[in-house]
Amino acid sequence: MDCFFVTDLHGDPGKFARLFEQIELERPRLVFIGGDLLAGGSLQHYSPDNAISGIMAPGFQALKATLGSAYPDVFVILGNDDPKSDEPLLQEFGAQGLWHYCQDKRFDLGGISVYGYCRVPPTPFQLKDWERYDVSRFVDINCVAPEEGYHSVPFSLTEAQHRTIWEDLLELAAGADLSRAVFLFHSPPYRTGLDRAPLDGISVDHAPLDLHVGSVAIRRFIEQRQPLVTLHGHVHESFDLTGVWKENLGRTICLSAAGTGRALTLVRFDPDHPARAQRLTLD
């Protein structure tokens, strides 16, 4: 079962075009898109003609017409740079059969289970729709608490102040056998080769910033529950800094498709042989 994974396309028409071309060429069974779909600018007002309705939907509609029964199952989440106000667009096109919007959901198919979870620990950025406290109410130096900043839709202040990523994951996977599970995350696990940020030598009030910006909860969850494969993005520069895009946490294989530059980074993997995953750079 061939699978494609891409993430952090940020509304780039060229990257989406290369993804569509590669899907038509190779005809994977499953495609995973790991969030940050829209153009940068957390406080930007996104018009209805954004990357979802203006690029993604037409591209996948054309692929569906071309591929017919060979059209892949596509799994999509949003990312911390995507306003939650665009969630209904993803749901609308999902209902048309273009993709599965899988935030906080589980899908079973072909002998594997797919879970989606897009939330990230507190960042320095202002858009807070998809941010959560990680395992406690700790906010790292230079970051903004989830209940502060900007929200594109009404939100629960109590939930923003007290809910954690750790609690979300425990609830999402409660009682499930994860030995054949693929988790589509946006954030990478903390202190790995996948979450290294370019913060070297930067201090705030004489306190150095943590160079690792991934999620403690996601790492703890992976170590304790051992899903088959986890997919990550969010930290664009990590591969440039570490040279690492594939890492084992116990039996789990963690894959990142985050990258910098104008080329599309695409990870190809087979759930039956995840250690053989390949990372492609498509200009």
GUNU-656940 format. One record per residue (C-alpha): residue number from 1; residue in three letters; y, x, z. Coordinates in Angstrom, 3 decimals, decimal comma, m for minus. Example, Ala and Ser with C-alpha at 12.3 -4.5 7.8 and 13.67 -1.06 7.14 Angstrom:
<atom resi="1" resn="ALA" c2="m4,500" c1="12,300" c3="7,800"/>
<atom resi="2" resn="SER" c2="m1,060" c1="13,670" c3="7,140"/>
END
This chain:
<atom resi="1" resn="MET" c2="0,000" c1="0,000" c3="0,000"/>
<atom resi="2" resn="ASP" c2="3,129" c1="1,788" c3="m1,217"/>
<atom resi="3" resn="CYS" c2="6,310" c1="1,157" c3="0,771"/>
<atom resi="4" resn="PHE" c2="9,936" c1="2,142" c3="0,169"/>
<atom resi="5" resn="PHE" c2="12,462" c1="2,650" c3="2,963"/>
<atom resi="6" resn="VAL" c2="16,218" c1="3,077" c3="2,512"/>
<atom resi="7" resn="THR" c2="19,097" c1="2,676" c3="4,931"/>
<atom resi="8" resn="ASP" c2="22,872" c1="3,065" c3="5,330"/>
<atom resi="9" resn="LEU" c2="23,766" c1="2,270" c3="1,717"/>
<atom resi="10" resn="HIS" c2="27,227" c1="1,095" c3="2,834"/>
<atom resi="11" resn="GLY" c2="27,923" c1="m1,033" c3="m0,213"/>
<atom resi="12" resn="ASP" c2="27,566" c1="1,861" c3="m2,658"/>
<atom resi="13" resn="PRO" c2="26,797" c1="0,285" c3="m6,078"/>
<atom resi="14" resn="GLY" c2="25,263" c1="3,541" c3="m7,335"/>
<atom resi="15" resn="LYS" c2="22,795" c1="3,761" c3="m4,465"/>
<atom resi="16" resn="PHE" c2="21,776" c1="0,142" c3="m4,864"/>
<atom resi="17" resn="ALA" c2="21,345" c1="0,655" c3="m8,622"/>
<atom resi="18" resn="ARG" c2="19,069" c1="3,649" c3="m8,048"/>
<atom resi="19" resn="LEU" c2="17,036" c1="1,624" c3="m5,546"/>
<atom resi="20" resn="PHE" c2="16,578" c1="m1,221" c3="m8,036"/>
<atom resi="21" resn="GLU" c2="15,599" c1="1,234" c3="m10,785"/>
<atom resi="22" resn="GLN" c2="13,007" c1="2,907" c3="m8,565"/>
<atom resi="23" resn="ILE" c2="11,519" c1="m0,425" c3="m7,480"/>
<atom resi="24" resn="GLU" c2="11,141" c1="m1,477" c3="m11,108"/>
<atom resi="25" resn="LEU" c2="9,621" c1="1,895" c3="m11,997"/>
<atom resi="26" resn="GLU" c2="7,137" c1="2,269" c3="m9,129"/>
<atom resi="27" resn="ARG" c2="6,603" c1="m1,364" c3="m8,067"/>
<atom resi="28" resn="PRO" c2="6,062" c1="m0,818" c3="m4,327"/>
<atom resi="29" resn="ARG" c2="4,372" c1="m3,535" c3="m2,289"/>
<atom resi="30" resn="LEU" c2="6,953" c1="m3,507" c3="0,513"/>
<atom resi="31" resn="VAL" c2="10,626" c1="m2,478" c3="0,658"/>
<atom resi="32" resn="PHE" c2="12,498" c1="m1,895" c3="3,925"/>
<atom resi="33" resn="ILE" c2="16,321" c1="m1,772" c3="4,133"/>
<atom resi="34" resn="GLY" c2="17,502" c1="m0,530" c3="7,503"/>
<atom resi="35" resn="GLY" c2="21,039" c1="m1,810" c3="7,930"/>
<atom resi="36" resn="ASP" c2="24,637" c1="m0,777" c3="7,279"/>
<atom resi="37" resn="LEU" c2="24,519" c1="m2,662" c3="4,003"/>
<atom resi="38" resn="LEU" c2="28,262" c1="m3,144" c3="3,599"/>
<atom resi="39" resn="ALA" c2="31,173" c1="m0,858" c3="2,822"/>
<atom resi="40" resn="GLY" c2="32,625" c1="1,199" c3="5,660"/>
<atom resi="41" resn="GLY" c2="35,427" c1="0,028" c3="7,882"/>
<atom resi="42" resn="SER" c2="34,328" c1="m1,808" c3="10,977"/>
<atom resi="43" resn="LEU" c2="37,431" c1="m4,007" c3="11,186"/>
<atom resi="44" resn="GLN" c2="37,590" c1="m4,749" c3="7,457"/>
<atom resi="45" resn="HIS" c2="37,588" c1="m8,407" c3="6,510"/>
<atom resi="46" resn="TYR" c2="34,657" c1="m8,782" c3="4,150"/>
<atom resi="47" resn="SER" c2="35,150" c1="m11,264" c3="1,324"/>
<atom resi="48" resn="PRO" c2="32,268" c1="m13,501" c3="0,205"/>
<atom resi="49" resn="ASP" c2="31,903" c1="m11,186" c3="m2,811"/>
<atom resi="50" resn="ASN" c2="30,595" c1="m8,313" c3="m0,722"/>
<atom resi="51" resn="ALA" c2="27,559" c1="m6,081" c3="m1,097"/>
<atom resi="52" resn="ILE" c2="25,169" c1="m8,851" c3="m0,059"/>
<atom resi="53" resn="SER" c2="26,285" c1="m11,485" c3="m2,562"/>
<atom resi="54" resn="GLY" c2="27,871" c1="m9,130" c3="m5,086"/>
<atom resi="55" resn="ILE" c2="25,265" c1="m6,340" c3="m5,341"/>
<atom resi="56" resn="MET" c2="22,073" c1="m6,992" c3="m3,365"/>
<atom resi="57" resn="ALA" c2="21,366" c1="m10,581" c3="m4,320"/>
<atom resi="58" resn="PRO" c2="21,986" c1="m10,196" c3="m8,082"/>
<atom resi="59" resn="GLY" c2="19,962" c1="m6,989" c3="m8,137"/>
<atom resi="60" resn="PHE" c2="16,969" c1="m8,487" c3="m6,383"/>
<atom resi="61" resn="GLN" c2="17,224" c1="m11,691" c3="m8,437"/>
<atom resi="62" resn="ALA" c2="17,000" c1="m9,604" c3="m11,610"/>
<atom resi="63" resn="LEU" c2="14,047" c1="m7,663" c3="m10,205"/>
<atom resi="64" resn="LYS" c2="12,261" c1="m10,877" c3="m9,272"/>
<atom resi="65" resn="ALA" c2="12,694" c1="m12,209" c3="m12,806"/>
<atom resi="66" resn="THR" c2="11,411" c1="m8,935" c3="m14,284"/>
<atom resi="67" resn="LEU" c2="8,539" c1="m8,193" c3="m11,913"/>
<atom resi="68" resn="GLY" c2="7,191" c1="m11,702" c3="m11,366"/>
<atom resi="69" resn="SER" c2="4,074" c1="m11,521" c3="m9,179"/>
<atom resi="70" resn="ALA" c2="4,665" c1="m7,783" c3="m8,686"/>
<atom resi="71" resn="TYR" c2="7,931" c1="m8,473" c3="m6,840"/>
<atom resi="72" resn="PRO" c2="7,766" c1="m6,737" c3="m3,424"/>
<atom resi="73" resn="ASP" c2="8,179" c1="m8,217" c3="0,020"/>
<atom resi="74" resn="VAL" c2="11,626" c1="m6,992" c3="1,058"/>
<atom resi="75" resn="PHE" c2="12,587" c1="m6,670" c3="4,745"/>
<atom resi="76" resn="VAL" c2="16,257" c1="m6,392" c3="5,704"/>
<atom resi="77" resn="ILE" c2="18,302" c1="m5,926" c3="8,854"/>
<atom resi="78" resn="LEU" c2="22,028" c1="m5,421" c3="9,371"/>
<atom resi="79" resn="GLY" c2="23,527" c1="m2,356" c3="11,069"/>
<atom resi="80" resn="ASN" c2="26,263" c1="m1,594" c3="13,564"/>
<atom resi="81" resn="ASP" c2="28,842" c1="m1,338" c3="10,756"/>
<atom resi="82" resn="ASP" c2="27,952" c1="m4,804" c3="9,390"/>
<atom resi="83" resn="PRO" c2="29,726" c1="m7,803" c3="10,946"/>
<atom resi="84" resn="LYS" c2="27,470" c1="m10,514" c3="12,321"/>
<atom resi="85" resn="SER" c2="29,626" c1="m13,029" c3="10,461"/>
<atom resi="86" resn="ASP" c2="27,671" c1="m11,990" c3="7,332"/>
<atom resi="87" resn="GLU" c2="24,312" c1="m12,861" c3="8,903"/>
<atom resi="88" resn="PRO" c2="24,317" c1="m16,364" c3="7,313"/>
<atom resi="89" resn="LEU" c2="24,533" c1="m14,754" c3="3,854"/>
<atom resi="90" resn="LEU" c2="21,368" c1="m12,750" c3="4,508"/>
<atom resi="91" resn="GLN" c2="19,652" c1="m15,863" c3="5,813"/>
<atom resi="92" resn="GLU" c2="20,785" c1="m17,928" c3="2,801"/>
<atom resi="93" resn="PHE" c2="19,375" c1="m15,490" c3="0,242"/>
<atom resi="94" resn="GLY" c2="16,314" c1="m14,975" c3="2,397"/>
<atom resi="95" resn="ALA" c2="15,623" c1="m18,698" c3="2,185"/>
<atom resi="96" resn="GLN" c2="15,698" c1="m18,299" c3="m1,613"/>
<atom resi="97" resn="GLY" c2="12,805" c1="m15,839" c3="m1,392"/>
<atom resi="98" resn="LEU" c2="14,710" c1="m12,644" c3="m2,179"/>
<atom resi="99" resn="TRP" c2="13,956" c1="m10,984" c3="1,154"/>
<atom resi="100" resn="HIS" c2="12,903" c1="m11,499" c3="4,765"/>
<atom resi="101" resn="TYR" c2="15,780" c1="m11,194" c3="7,231"/>
<atom resi="102" resn="CYS" c2="13,862" c1="m9,797" c3="10,168"/>
<atom resi="103" resn="GLN" c2="16,290" c1="m9,197" c3="13,029"/>
<atom resi="104" resn="ASP" c2="14,415" c1="m10,013" c3="16,263"/>
<atom resi="105" resn="LYS" c2="11,480" c1="m11,322" c3="14,206"/>
<atom resi="106" resn="ARG" c2="7,859" c1="m10,480" c3="13,422"/>
<atom resi="107" resn="PHE" c2="6,113" c1="m10,946" c3="10,081"/>
<atom resi="108" resn="ASP" c2="2,365" c1="m10,478" c3="9,526"/>
<atom resi="109" resn="LEU" c2="1,074" c1="m9,577" c3="6,088"/>
<atom resi="110" resn="GLY" c2="m1,508" c1="m7,350" c3="4,450"/>
<atom resi="111" resn="GLY" c2="m2,999" c1="m6,183" c3="7,719"/>
<atom resi="112" resn="ILE" c2="0,280" c1="m4,958" c3="9,217"/>
<atom resi="113" resn="SER" c2="2,981" c1="m6,515" c3="11,385"/>
<atom resi="114" resn="VAL" c2="6,651" c1="m5,930" c3="10,608"/>
<atom resi="115" resn="TYR" c2="9,321" c1="m6,142" c3="13,316"/>
<atom resi="116" resn="GLY" c2="13,089" c1="m5,875" c3="12,857"/>
<atom resi="117" resn="TYR" c2="15,661" c1="m4,695" c3="15,389"/>
<atom resi="118" resn="CYS" c2="19,153" c1="m3,502" c3="14,445"/>
<atom resi="119" resn="ARG" c2="21,052" c1="m3,018" c3="17,718"/>
<atom resi="120" resn="VAL" c2="22,346" c1="0,399" c3="18,750"/>
<atom resi="121" resn="PRO" c2="23,650" c1="1,903" c3="22,012"/>
<atom resi="122" resn="PRO" c2="27,423" c1="1,961" c3="22,592"/>
<atom resi="123" resn="THR" c2="29,368" c1="3,929" c3="19,971"/>
<atom resi="124" resn="PRO" c2="33,013" c1="5,067" c3="19,662"/>
<atom resi="125" resn="PHE" c2="33,534" c1="2,420" c3="16,965"/>
<atom resi="126" resn="GLN" c2="35,285" c1="m0,897" c3="17,500"/>
<atom resi="127" resn="LEU" c2="32,889" c1="m3,399" c3="15,899"/>
<atom resi="128" resn="LYS" c2="30,502" c1="m4,471" c3="18,672"/>
<atom resi="129" resn="ASP" c2="28,436" c1="m7,282" c3="17,117"/>
<atom resi="130" resn="TRP" c2="25,233" c1="m5,207" c3="17,132"/>
<atom resi="131" resn="GLU" c2="25,772" c1="m2,947" c3="20,133"/>
<atom resi="132" resn="ARG" c2="23,887" c1="m3,189" c3="23,430"/>
<atom resi="133" resn="TYR" c2="23,680" c1="m1,205" c3="26,602"/>
<atom resi="134" resn="ASP" c2="20,634" c1="1,005" c3="26,206"/>
<atom resi="135" resn="VAL" c2="18,567" c1="1,084" c3="29,416"/>
<atom resi="136" resn="SER" c2="21,442" c1="0,652" c3="31,884"/>
<atom resi="137" resn="ARG" c2="25,179" c1="m0,059" c3="31,871"/>
<atom resi="138" resn="PHE" c2="25,932" c1="3,575" c3="31,095"/>
<atom resi="139" resn="VAL" c2="28,581" c1="4,259" c3="28,446"/>
<atom resi="140" resn="ASP" c2="28,686" c1="7,806" c3="27,130"/>
<atom resi="141" resn="ILE" c2="31,899" c1="9,828" c3="26,957"/>
<atom resi="142" resn="ASN" c2="34,188" c1="8,712" c3="24,125"/>
<atom resi="143" resn="CYS" c2="32,232" c1="5,468" c3="23,542"/>
<atom resi="144" resn="VAL" c2="33,371" c1="1,845" c3="23,931"/>
<atom resi="145" resn="ALA" c2="31,441" c1="m0,711" c3="25,982"/>
<atom resi="146" resn="PRO" c2="29,658" c1="m3,541" c3="24,099"/>
<atom resi="147" resn="GLU" c2="31,791" c1="m6,263" c3="25,690"/>
<atom resi="148" resn="GLU" c2="34,968" c1="m4,532" c3="24,531"/>
<atom resi="149" resn="GLY" c2="36,127" c1="m3,818" c3="21,023"/>
<atom resi="150" resn="TYR" c2="35,904" c1="m6,375" c3="18,213"/>
<atom resi="151" resn="HIS" c2="33,357" c1="m9,155" c3="17,610"/>
<atom resi="152" resn="SER" c2="33,316" c1="m11,025" c3="14,303"/>
<atom resi="153" resn="VAL" c2="31,706" c1="m14,128" c3="15,849"/>
<atom resi="154" resn="PRO" c2="31,815" c1="m15,734" c3="19,302"/>
<atom resi="155" resn="PHE" c2="29,566" c1="m13,938" c3="21,777"/>
<atom resi="156" resn="SER" c2="28,217" c1="m14,277" c3="25,296"/>
<atom resi="157" resn="LEU" c2="30,195" c1="m12,056" c3="27,653"/>
<atom resi="158" resn="THR" c2="27,387" c1="m12,176" c3="30,232"/>
<atom resi="159" resn="GLU" c2="24,835" c1="m11,080" c3="27,653"/>
<atom resi="160" resn="ALA" c2="27,101" c1="m8,311" c3="26,361"/>
<atom resi="161" resn="GLN" c2="27,683" c1="m7,015" c3="29,886"/>
<atom resi="162" resn="HIS" c2="24,116" c1="m7,145" c3="31,162"/>
<atom resi="163" resn="ARG" c2="21,527" c1="m7,321" c3="28,371"/>
<atom resi="164" resn="THR" c2="19,888" c1="m4,033" c3="27,291"/>
<atom resi="165" resn="ILE" c2="18,036" c1="m2,772" c3="24,238"/>
<atom resi="166" resn="TRP" c2="15,067" c1="m2,076" c3="26,512"/>
<atom resi="167" resn="GLU" c2="14,879" c1="m5,737" c3="27,576"/>
<atom resi="168" resn="ASP" c2="15,196" c1="m6,890" c3="23,964"/>
<atom resi="169" resn="LEU" c2="12,284" c1="m4,712" c3="22,814"/>
<atom resi="170" resn="LEU" c2="10,023" c1="m5,741" c3="25,667"/>
<atom resi="171" resn="GLU" c2="10,657" c1="m9,386" c3="24,783"/>
<atom resi="172" resn="LEU" c2="10,268" c1="m8,874" c3="21,024"/>
<atom resi="173" resn="ALA" c2="6,849" c1="m7,211" c3="21,303"/>
<atom resi="174" resn="ALA" c2="5,531" c1="m8,845" c3="24,485"/>
<atom resi="175" resn="GLY" c2="1,726" c1="m8,854" c3="24,571"/>
<atom resi="176" resn="ALA" c2="1,338" c1="m7,700" c3="20,953"/>
<atom resi="177" resn="ASP" c2="m1,068" c1="m5,087" c3="19,627"/>
<atom resi="178" resn="LEU" c2="1,231" c1="m2,621" c3="17,850"/>
<atom resi="179" resn="SER" c2="m1,421" c1="m0,289" c3="16,428"/>
<atom resi="180" resn="ARG" c2="m0,709" c1="m1,694" c3="12,926"/>
<atom resi="181" resn="ALA" c2="2,993" c1="m2,430" c3="13,446"/>
<atom resi="182" resn="VAL" c2="5,949" c1="m1,147" c3="11,423"/>
<atom resi="183" resn="PHE" c2="9,293" c1="m1,343" c3="13,269"/>
<atom resi="184" resn="LEU" c2="12,457" c1="m1,464" c3="11,179"/>
<atom resi="185" resn="PHE" c2="15,169" c1="m0,084" c3="13,462"/>
<atom resi="186" resn="HIS" c2="18,741" c1="0,973" c3="12,756"/>
<atom resi="187" resn="SER" c2="19,088" c1="3,437" c3="15,629"/>
<atom resi="188" resn="PRO" c2="16,837" c1="6,492" c3="15,904"/>
<atom resi="189" resn="PRO" c2="15,095" c1="7,441" c3="19,163"/>
<atom resi="190" resn="TYR" c2="17,074" c1="9,641" c3="21,532"/>
<atom resi="191" resn="ARG" c2="16,782" c1="13,425" c3="21,584"/>
<atom resi="192" resn="THR" c2="14,740" c1="13,874" c3="18,441"/>
<atom resi="193" resn="GLY" c2="15,395" c1="15,549" c3="15,120"/>
<atom resi="194" resn="LEU" c2="16,539" c1="12,143" c3="13,842"/>
<atom resi="195" resn="ASP" c2="19,573" c1="11,500" c3="16,061"/>
<atom resi="196" resn="ARG" c2="21,541" c1="14,772" c3="15,995"/>
<atom resi="197" resn="ALA" c2="25,262" c1="14,131" c3="15,453"/>
<atom resi="198" resn="PRO" c2="27,905" c1="16,652" c3="14,289"/>
<atom resi="199" resn="LEU" c2="29,600" c1="16,856" c3="17,695"/>
<atom resi="200" resn="ASP" c2="29,187" c1="20,577" c3="18,392"/>
<atom resi="201" resn="GLY" c2="31,968" c1="22,036" c3="20,510"/>
<atom resi="202" resn="ILE" c2="33,767" c1="18,698" c3="20,987"/>
<atom resi="203" resn="SER" c2="34,808" c1="17,759" c3="24,522"/>
<atom resi="204" resn="VAL" c2="36,710" c1="14,871" c3="26,090"/>
<atom resi="205" resn="ASP" c2="38,538" c1="15,684" c3="29,321"/>
<atom resi="206" resn="HIS" c2="36,611" c1="18,993" c3="29,367"/>
<atom resi="207" resn="ALA" c2="33,244" c1="17,203" c3="29,226"/>
<atom resi="208" resn="PRO" c2="31,154" c1="18,101" c3="26,152"/>
<atom resi="209" resn="LEU" c2="29,858" c1="15,225" c3="24,047"/>
<atom resi="210" resn="ASP" c2="26,111" c1="14,647" c3="23,844"/>
<atom resi="211" resn="LEU" c2="24,846" c1="15,956" c3="20,503"/>
<atom resi="212" resn="HIS" c2="22,092" c1="13,309" c3="20,440"/>
<atom resi="213" resn="VAL" c2="23,261" c1="9,731" c3="19,947"/>
<atom resi="214" resn="GLY" c2="20,020" c1="7,766" c3="19,519"/>
<atom resi="215" resn="SER" c2="18,519" c1="5,182" c3="21,835"/>
<atom resi="216" resn="VAL" c2="16,694" c1="6,080" c3="25,047"/>
<atom resi="217" resn="ALA" c2="15,179" c1="2,584" c3="25,066"/>
<atom resi="218" resn="ILE" c2="13,800" c1="2,933" c3="21,542"/>
<atom resi="219" resn="ARG" c2="12,279" c1="6,300" c3="22,396"/>
<atom resi="220" resn="ARG" c2="10,765" c1="4,946" c3="25,609"/>
<atom resi="221" resn="PHE" c2="9,416" c1="1,910" c3="23,764"/>
<atom resi="222" resn="ILE" c2="7,781" c1="4,059" c3="21,091"/>
<atom resi="223" resn="GLU" c2="6,234" c1="6,400" c3="23,643"/>
<atom resi="224" resn="GLN" c2="4,843" c1="3,554" c3="25,727"/>
<atom resi="225" resn="ARG" c2="3,776" c1="1,064" c3="23,023"/>
<atom resi="226" resn="GLN" c2="2,861" c1="3,456" c3="20,166"/>
<atom resi="227" resn="PRO" c2="3,517" c1="1,382" c3="17,029"/>
<atom resi="228" resn="LEU" c2="2,058" c1="2,746" c3="13,811"/>
<atom resi="229" resn="VAL" c2="5,358" c1="3,598" c3="12,067"/>
<atom resi="230" resn="THR" c2="9,027" c1="3,322" c3="13,018"/>
<atom resi="231" resn="LEU" c2="11,903" c1="3,460" c3="10,518"/>
<atom resi="232" resn="HIS" c2="15,388" c1="4,687" c3="11,415"/>
<atom resi="233" resn="GLY" c2="18,874" c1="5,445" c3="10,068"/>
<atom resi="234" resn="HIS" c2="22,368" c1="5,292" c3="11,621"/>
<atom resi="235" resn="VAL" c2="22,997" c1="9,044" c3="12,088"/>
<atom resi="236" resn="HIS" c2="23,809" c1="10,154" c3="8,549"/>
<atom resi="237" resn="GLU" c2="24,202" c1="13,867" c3="9,242"/>
<atom resi="238" resn="SER" c2="21,067" c1="14,407" c3="11,313"/>
<atom resi="239" resn="PHE" c2="18,879" c1="15,685" c3="8,472"/>
<atom resi="240" resn="ASP" c2="21,592" c1="18,118" c3="7,358"/>
<atom resi="241" resn="LEU" c2="21,753" c1="19,500" c3="10,891"/>
<atom resi="242" resn="THR" c2="18,063" c1="19,601" c3="11,804"/>
<atom resi="243" resn="GLY" c2="16,107" c1="19,484" c3="8,547"/>
<atom resi="244" resn="VAL" c2="13,949" c1="16,827" c3="10,232"/>
<atom resi="245" resn="TRP" c2="13,310" c1="13,356" c3="8,780"/>
<atom resi="246" resn="LYS" c2="9,752" c1="12,777" c3="10,048"/>
<atom resi="247" resn="GLU" c2="8,733" c1="13,177" c3="13,673"/>
<atom resi="248" resn="ASN" c2="5,756" c1="12,207" c3="15,826"/>
<atom resi="249" resn="LEU" c2="6,150" c1="10,584" c3="19,219"/>
<atom resi="250" resn="GLY" c2="2,559" c1="10,465" c3="20,375"/>
<atom resi="251" resn="ARG" c2="0,572" c1="8,675" c3="17,655"/>
<atom resi="252" resn="THR" c2="3,691" c1="7,018" c3="16,203"/>
<atom resi="253" resn="ILE" c2="5,250" c1="8,468" c3="13,077"/>
<atom resi="254" resn="CYS" c2="9,037" c1="8,066" c3="13,048"/>
<atom resi="255" resn="LEU" c2="10,761" c1="8,251" c3="9,643"/>
<atom resi="256" resn="SER" c2="14,479" c1="8,498" c3="8,855"/>
<atom resi="257" resn="ALA" c2="16,068" c1="7,761" c3="5,489"/>
<atom resi="258" resn="ALA" c2="19,635" c1="8,463" c3="6,639"/>
<atom resi="259" resn="GLY" c2="21,526" c1="10,961" c3="4,545"/>
<atom resi="260" resn="THR" c2="24,920" c1="12,161" c3="3,379"/>
<atom resi="261" resn="GLY" c2="26,402" c1="12,372" c3="m0,099"/>
<atom resi="262" resn="ARG" c2="26,256" c1="10,078" c3="m3,115"/>
<atom resi="263" resn="ALA" c2="22,534" c1="10,436" c3="m3,847"/>
<atom resi="264" resn="LEU" c2="20,102" c1="7,777" c3="m2,639"/>
<atom resi="265" resn="THR" c2="17,711" c1="8,944" c3="0,047"/>
<atom resi="266" resn="LEU" c2="14,409" c1="7,086" c3="m0,268"/>
<atom resi="267" resn="VAL" c2="11,341" c1="7,481" c3="1,934"/>
<atom resi="268" resn="ARG" c2="8,027" c1="6,493" c3="0,381"/>
<atom resi="269" resn="PHE" c2="5,063" c1="5,872" c3="2,702"/>
<atom resi="270" resn="ASP" c2="1,662" c1="4,218" c3="2,952"/>
<atom resi="271" resn="PRO" c2="0,889" c1="2,499" c3="6,296"/>
<atom resi="272" resn="ASP" c2="m2,748" c1="3,597" c3="5,914"/>
<atom resi="273" resn="HIS" c2="m1,650" c1="7,244" c3="5,653"/>
<atom resi="274" resn="PRO" c2="1,846" c1="7,433" c3="7,198"/>
<atom resi="275" resn="ALA" c2="1,667" c1="11,191" c3="7,834"/>
<atom resi="276" resn="ARG" c2="1,784" c1="11,681" c3="4,053"/>
<atom resi="277" resn="ALA" c2="5,237" c1="10,075" c3="3,745"/>
<atom resi="278" resn="GLN" c2="7,632" c1="11,634" c3="1,231"/>
<atom resi="279" resn="ARG" c2="11,417" c1="11,829" c3="1,230"/>
<atom resi="280" resn="LEU" c2="13,092" c1="11,616" c3="m2,192"/>
<atom resi="281" resn="THR" c2="16,702" c1="12,301" c3="m3,164"/>
<atom resi="282" resn="LEU" c2="17,651" c1="10,264" c3="m6,238"/>
<atom resi="283" resn="ASP" c2="20,876" c1="11,279" c3="m8,009"/>
END
